Amino acid sequence: MDELPQLLNVFIGNMSFVGPRPEVRKYVAMYNLDQKKVLTVKPGITDYASIEYANENEILGNAADPEKEYITVIMPAKLKLNLKYIDEKSFVTDLKILTATLVKIATSG
């Protein structure tokens, strides 16, 4: 239900089903030149990083300094996955990511 606004954005054409998830502006301001490539593709509801970091809240909840953990560990890893998506972008890649997302949703409890 919390993805409903994004789903509406997909139908409007502002987002796609697969693509880098939108990031908070204060973190985007920290991107280096290479990482800014993620801003050149349409954002999506799901991506490699959404699957890999489905437990992001748990990771941050266990961190001594959640902000530092996000900025130094999680954000760079997610950006690396987003850049991988850009390099591999295709219909088949999108189908793989959508399938993996549905599997992740179905098997998380």
N, C-alpha and C positions, 0 to 999 in steps of 0.2 A: 504494500500500500504506500510505503514511503517513496517508492520509485515512480509513483503516478505523475508528478510534475515532469520528470525526465521523459516519461513515455509520451506525454503530450508534446514535449519539445521535439521528439523524434517525428511525430506526425506532422508538426508544423514545419520541420526541416532544419531546425537549429542544432539538432543532435542526431547521431545515428545509434543503432543498437550496439555496435562495437566501435571502440575508439578510446583514446585516453580519457579517463575521468576528469572532469573539471577540478581545478585546484583553487584553494583560497588565495586571493591576491597577494597577501603578505608572503606566501611561499613562492609564488610565481616570480616575485621580485628578486628572489634568491637564485633563480635559474642562471646557469652559465649559457654561453652562446649556443653550444651544442644541444643543451637541454631545451632551449626555446623552440626547437624543431617540433616539439609536441603541440605547440600552439598553431602550427600550420595545417593541422588536420582537424576535421570535425570531431568534437568530443563525443564520447559514447556513454552508454549505460554500464557496459562491462568491458573489461580488457584483461590482459594477462595479470596486471597488478591486482585487480579486483579478486581474482581467483587466488593468487599467491598470498595476498594479505587479507583474506576474508576474516582472519582473526586479529586484525590490526588493533581493535579496541582492547583486546586481551593483552596483546604485546605491550601497548602503551600503559595499560593499567598496572602491569608488573614492573614497569621501568621506574628507576629512581628519579629520573628527570624526563617525563614524557615528551616535553617540547624538544629537548636536546636529542632524544632517541629518534623522534620523527625527522628532525632536520639532518642529523648526521648519518642515520642508518636507513630508515624506511623510505624517506623521500628520494634519496639517490637511487635506491634499489628499484623503486616504482618507476622512476624516470628511465632507468636502464631498460626495464621491461617495455615501457611505452615506446622508446626508440627502436627496440626490437620489433614491435608491432609495425611501426612505420616502415621499417626495412622489409618486412615480410607481408605487408598489406596485400590481401587478395580475398576473393570470395571464399576460397577454401579455408584460409586462415580465420576469417570471420565465422565460418561454420564451426570450426574447431573450438574457437573461444566460446561461442554460444552454447555448444554442446557441453564443454567443460564447466561452464557457469551453471547450466541446468543440473548437471551431475552434482556439483558442489552444493547447490541449494537442496537437492533431493536427499543428499547424504548427511547434511548438517542437521543437528537436532536441537 
